[in-house]
Amino acid sequence: MEQIFDPLTMARWQFGLTTLYHFLFVPLTIGMALMAAIMQTAWVRTNKVTYLKLTRLFGKIFLINFAMGVVTGIVQEFQFGMNWSEYSRFVGDVFGAPLAIEGLAAFFFEATFIGLWIFGWGRIPRLAHLACIWVVFIASTLSAYFILAANAFMQNPVGYTMNAERGRAELTSLWEVLTNPVALAAFPHTIFAAIMFAAAVMVAVAAWHLRRRQHVETMRPALKTGLWANVAAFAGVGLSGDQLSLAMVDAQPMKMAAAEGLYETTENASFSIFTLGTPDGASELFSIRIPHLLSLLSTHTLDGEVEGINDLQEQYVAQFGPGEYTPIIWITYWAFRWMIGLGACSALVSLIALWFTRKKARPLSARAEDLKWRALIWTAPLPLLASLVGWIFTEMGRQPWIVFGEMKTAAAVSPTVAGWQVAISLAAFTLIYGVLAVVEFRLILKAAQEGPPEIAEDDDGESGTGADDADFAMVY
């Protein structure tokens, strides 16, 4: 039985699927909080009821998503103690600090002001109420930062000392943990990616209604805001991704080598868009390459040297002892390209849509117009998919380490938990999460298709909006 249900394999599958499932909700929570804040700010500044309607619509989508994210996040953290007890014992003194700050400060701060925002419509001054949603956005980004700081320790351990007697890492500098170069680079990259997804969802909602010629005057500003936000956020993703690649090369050169499938140390290293070859890199059958690009990404010079997999494997054997220190190359190689490609495709669709929706644009045929709206609707998931494969690259590229250079993943699993036990809980989680995913999707879809609430043109927002307040409270 243990040969079929290997505890390590089962634990990795369970944590990986739970993490990816949880991350379905994180980007939309962060990004949609910003979109709701922007729309409410526009309403406060202009007093146009259009922006109030959009605030209520996208605020409801944000709240539905936030509720599901809380549930899945709590379950995810329990797995550290259940399936990964050796990891928790080894690194809990360090890893637990940023997670505790996230839970006790950022999350509760976020939850408090969400409550004020939900129930504060018409009950607290307009500017104070507006401040609540901005605090929610800031708190959600801080929450993301503390979690990224914890993850960055696994990629690039800093701010600790090894206690040989107790066999565990002990915190020496919380400041070093929180200012880890990997965390500082990953944070803007993650936030910009979240904004891309929220913007794409906003565009899809607007496109769905505009295709049916519903709520036209309300959805046009939503469409333009979403399109511009998607393009601008992609630029931010690119710039922050450049800094993240430098931090990655410095902390984990094997990950960058695996991202390219580069086996031999090379100067003037090119970047392959697509490659066919043997798994060991001994021969290359076909490749489309951009000259010097890998060196530029790794060193910011066109002729910089990029270390190869074979040389790094030899270095790690000499440093850490016998073993295989190369991640699964095909996963890291293609995940890196899908991450870039999916994000770029989403931004390109938004750029094209901006061109065709400008004021001086020539009218499209009915068929072309319908195709435009369909493209904006169906490409909405692309930024989310890019984020998901980006996390697959980040975590799979670190293997075989769970804490780089200090603890291997195989040594981190709970020694007393049988593989079949993890398999049963994995099956249960998959079933329950599948049902919850359907519920989540249908609730968001229903809110999106219902569109903005009916609000009178002379409504100043000070008296609330009746049934919509009740909807917000039930979601919360």
C-alpha positions, 0 to 999 in steps of 0.5 A, a space after each residue: 500500500 505504501 508503495 502505491 501511496 507514497 507519503 511524500 508524493 501524496 503530501 506534495 500533491 495535496 499541498 500543491 493542489 490546495 495551494 493552487 486552489 487557494 490562489 484561484 481567489 487571492 489575485 481577484 481579492 487583491 485586484 478587485 479591492 483596488 477596482 472597487 476602491 477606484 470606482 468609489 473614489 471616482 464616485 466621491 469625486 464626481 458624484 456620478 451615479 454610474 461609478 456608484 453602481 460599478 462600486 456596488 457591482 464589483 464590490 459584491 464580486 470582491 466580497 464573494 471571492 474574499 469569503 471563499 479565499 478565507 476558507 481555503 487559506 485556513 485549511 492550507 495552513 493546517 497542512 503545515 502541522 499535519 502533513 509537514 510536521 518535520 518542516 514545521 519543527 525545523 523552520 517554524 521559529 522563522 517561517 511562523 513569524 511572518 505568517 503570525 503577523 499576516 494573521 494577527 495584523 493584516 488579515 484581521 485589519 482587513 476583515 475589520 474594515 471590510 465589515 465597516 465598508 459593508 455596513 457603513 453605507 449611509 451610516 458613516 461619512 462618505 470620505 470615511 467610508 471611502 477610506 475603508 475600502 482603501 484600507 481593505 486594499 492596503 491590508 490585503 496587499 500587506 497580507 500578501 507581502 507577509 506570506 511572500 516573505 515566508 515563501 521567500 525564506 524557502 527560496 532564499 533563507 536569511 535572518 536565521 542561525 542553525 541550532 545544531 543541538 536542536 536540529 532546527 533553524 532559529 530566527 535571528 533577524 525578523 527584519 532580514 526575513 521581511 526584507 529578503 531580496 526575493 520577497 521585495 522582488 516577488 511582491 510587486 510582481 504578484 500584486 501587478 499580476 493580481 491587478 491584471 486578473 481583476 482588470 480582465 474580469 472587469 472587462 469581461 463583465 462589461 463586454 458581456 453586457 455591452 454585447 447585449 447592449 445592456 447598461 451601456 452608459 455604465 459599462 463603457 467606463 468599466 470597460 475602458 478602466 479595465 483595459 487600461 489597468 490590464 495593460 498598465 499592470 502587464 508593464 508592471 509585471 514585466 518590470 518587476 519580473 526582471 528584478 525577480 529574475 535577478 534575485 532568482 539567479 543570485 539565490 537559485 541559479 539552478 532555477 534559471 538554468 532549468 527555466 531555459 533547459 541550459 545544461 552547459 555554462 554559456 556566455 551570450 546565452 540566448 532564450 528559446 521561445 520553443 525547443 525540441 530536444 532530448 531530455 538530457 540536453 545532449 542534442 537539440 532537434 529544433 529551436 526558435 531563439 532570441 539571441 542574448 536574451 537569457 544573459 540579459 535577463 540573468 545579468 543585465 548584460 548581453 554577453 553575461 555568463 549563465 551557469 548551466 545545469 551540469 556545472 551547478 549539479 557538480 557544485 551542489 554535490 560538492 557542497 551538499 553531498 551526493 544527490 540529484 539537485 536538478 528539478 524536473 526540466 520540462 515542467 520548469 521550462 514550459 511553466 516559465 513560457 506559459 507564464 509569460 505567454 498567457 500574461 502577454 496574450 491578455 495584455 495584447 487582447 486589451 491593447 487591440 480592444 483599446 484600438 477598436 474602442 477608441 472614439 475615432 475607430 471605424 465601425 466594425 461589422 456585426 460579426 466582427 463586433 460580436 467576435 470582439 466582445 467574445 474575445 474579451 469575455 473568454 480571455 478573462 482567465 488568462 492572467 489567472 492561469 499565468 499566475 498559477 503556472 508561475 507558482 508552479 515554476 517557482 515551487 517546482 524549480 526549487 526542488 529538491 529543496 523545501 528550504 533551499 540549501 538547508 532542508 530537502 522536501 523528502 525530509 520535511 514530510 510527517 513521519 507518522 502520516 501514512 500515504 493512504 491517509 493523505 490520499 483519502 484526505 486529498 480525495 475529500 478535499 478535491 471533492 469538497 473544493 470542486 463543489 465550492 468552486 462551482 458555488 463560487 463561480 455561479 455566485 460570481 457569474 450571477 452577480 456579473 450577469 445581474 449587472 449594476 444595481 438600480 440606483 436613482 440618478 439623484 441618490 447621493 449614497 448617504 441612505 444606502 441602497 436597501 436590498 444591496 446592503 442585505 446582499 453584502 451582509 449575506 455574502 460577508 
